[in-house]
Amino acid sequence: MKTILICAALLSAALAAPAQAIDMEVEVSGLTQSEGRVMVGVFSDAGTWLKKGSGGASVEANQQKDGRVLIKLQDLPEGSVGLSVFHDVNGNGKLDSNAMGSPKEPYGFSNNAAGVFGPPKFEKAQFEVKAGARVSVQLN
């Protein structure tokens, strides 16, 4: 009986433990300039999609080779996420847009999702996070 109680306690503790954070890589292609930074935003649900990220990373664009750069994402939550990527050419920390609201800097999304008259829905960009995986994003 004591063994059963110990096993039950261990199982209960394991189930109550927080989910393990996951690391993965994003390969961004389509870079045509080496100025600025390539920025990746991580979004964990449709309610915060493109508004409030749950993480992210960036690298200097001059680290590119043949128009590609590799960015490591760390401590991602388990489950589904969507990525927003852009090349901040002028280094001001934001995606610049023209008077009509269209982006003036190269951008892309996970799954190479595209929207109609605006950004794609979260559901088009979301994917399951897998440790050690590499996701590819093509900049427009």
TAURKA-V88534 format. One record per pair of residues at least 12 apart in sequence whose ideal C-beta (glycine too) atoms are under 7 Angstrom apart, sorted by sequence separation. I is the first residue (numbers start at 1). J is the second residue. D is the distance in Angstrom with one decimal. If there is no record, write none. Layout:
BEGIN
I/J/D + I/J/D
END
This chain:
BEGIN
41/53/4.1 + 42/54/5.4 + 59/71/5.3 + 95/107/6.1 + 113/125/4.2 + 42/55/4.1 + 111/124/6.3 + 26/40/5.5 + 42/56/5.3 + 57/71/5.2 + 111/125/5.5 + 41/56/4.5 + 57/72/6.5 + 110/125/4.7 + 40/56/5.2 + 57/73/5.5 + 89/105/5.3 + 109/125/4.5 + 111/127/6.2 + 39/56/6.9 + 40/57/5.3 + 88/105/6.4 + 110/127/5.7 + 40/58/6.7 + 55/73/7.0 + 87/105/5.6 + 39/58/4.5 + 86/105/5.7 + 87/106/4.3 + 38/58/6.2 + 55/75/6.7 + 86/106/6.5 + 37/58/4.7 + 38/59/5.6 + 55/76/6.6 + 86/107/4.1 + 37/59/6.7 + 85/107/6.6 + 37/60/5.9 + 38/61/5.5 + 54/77/6.8 + 85/108/4.9 + 37/61/6.0 + 85/109/7.0 + 36/61/5.1 + 84/109/5.8 + 110/135/5.8 + 112/137/6.7 + 35/61/6.1 + 61/87/6.2 + 83/109/6.4 + 112/138/5.4 + 34/61/5.2 + 82/109/6.9 + 83/110/3.8 + 110/137/6.2 + 33/61/6.5 + 34/62/4.3 + 82/110/5.5 + 109/137/6.8 + 108/137/4.5 + 31/61/6.1 + 34/64/6.2 + 108/138/5.5 + 38/69/5.4 + 40/71/5.4 + 42/73/6.4 + 108/139/4.7 + 107/139/6.4 + 108/140/5.9 + 31/64/4.7 + 38/71/6.6 + 40/73/6.7 + 44/77/5.9 + 49/82/6.2 + 106/139/3.9 + 107/140/6.0 + 42/76/6.4 + 50/84/5.9 + 106/140/6.2 + 32/67/6.7 + 31/67/4.7 + 30/67/6.2 + 31/68/6.9 + 44/81/5.4 + 29/67/5.9 + 31/69/6.3 + 43/81/6.4 + 29/68/4.7 + 42/81/5.4 + 43/82/4.8 + 28/68/6.7 + 82/122/5.1 + 27/68/6.2 + 28/69/5.2 + 42/83/6.1 + 43/84/6.8 + 41/83/6.9 + 83/125/6.7 + 27/70/5.5 + 28/71/6.5 + 40/83/5.8 + 41/84/4.4 + 82/125/3.7 + 82/126/4.6 + 25/70/5.7 + 26/71/4.7 + 40/85/5.1 + 81/126/6.6 + 25/71/6.8 + 39/85/6.9 + 80/126/4.5 + 81/127/7.0 + 25/72/5.5 + 26/73/6.2 + 38/85/6.9 + 39/86/5.6 + 80/127/6.6 + 80/128/5.8 + 81/129/5.6 + 23/72/6.7 + 24/73/5.5 + 38/87/5.3 + 39/88/5.5 + 23/73/6.7 + 79/129/6.5 + 23/74/4.9 + 36/87/6.3 + 37/88/4.9 + 78/129/6.2 + 24/76/6.5 + 36/88/4.7 + 83/135/6.8 + 85/137/4.8 + 87/139/6.0 + 36/89/4.4 + 76/129/5.0 + 21/75/3.9 + 22/76/4.7 + 35/89/5.5 + 36/90/6.1 + 37/91/6.4 + 83/137/6.5 + 85/139/6.8 + 21/76/6.4 + 36/91/4.7 + 22/78/6.4 + 31/87/6.2 + 33/89/5.8 + 26/83/6.4 + 28/85/5.6 + 19/77/6.6 + 19/78/4.6 + 26/85/6.9 + 50/119/5.9 + 49/122/3.9 + 30/106/6.3 + 46/122/4.0 + 46/123/6.9 + 43/122/6.7 + 24/129/6.5 + 24/130/6.8 + 22/129/5.1 + 24/131/6.7 + 27/134/5.7 + 29/136/6.8 + 23/131/6.5 + 24/132/6.5 + 30/138/5.0 + 31/139/6.5 + 22/131/4.7 + 24/133/4.7 + 25/134/4.5 + 26/135/5.2 + 27/136/4.8 + 28/137/5.2 + 29/138/5.4 + 30/139/3.6 + 24/134/6.8 + 29/139/7.0 + 24/135/6.8 + 26/137/6.0 + 28/139/6.4
END
